[in-house]
Amino acid sequence: MQWSQRQKRPKQPSYAAVDIFTCGDIIKPEVAAQFLIEKFRCKNPSVVEMKRGILSHSGERLPYKVNSPELTLVAGGRTV
């Protein structure tokens, strides 16, 4: 739809939602978040970190992949 000069264009909120996924502990997602905050000139940025994968409740460092002979990896219903 094109807007004529007589019509008022509806206000569009200036909003962006960005997901940053990383694996391991070498990459720093907060650096990427800060870069985007600066480039988008965010006025009210909100950053939420969600831990995923294999997590330790005691703070011990766990492997990123399960390496156990008893376990079989499955992808798309097929054994890999």
MODAHU-V227060 format. One line per field, one symbol per residue. psi: psi as a letter, one per 30 degrees, with the letter a starting at -180 (. if undefined). burial: # if it has 24 or more other C-alpha atoms within 12 Angstrom, else .. Layout:
BEGIN
psi->???
burial->???
END
This chain:
BEGIN
psi->klklffkkkkkkkjkkkkkjklkagekjffeeeeeeeeefhkeilkkkkjklbjkkffgkkllfkkikffkkkkkhfkk.
burial->................................#...............................................
END
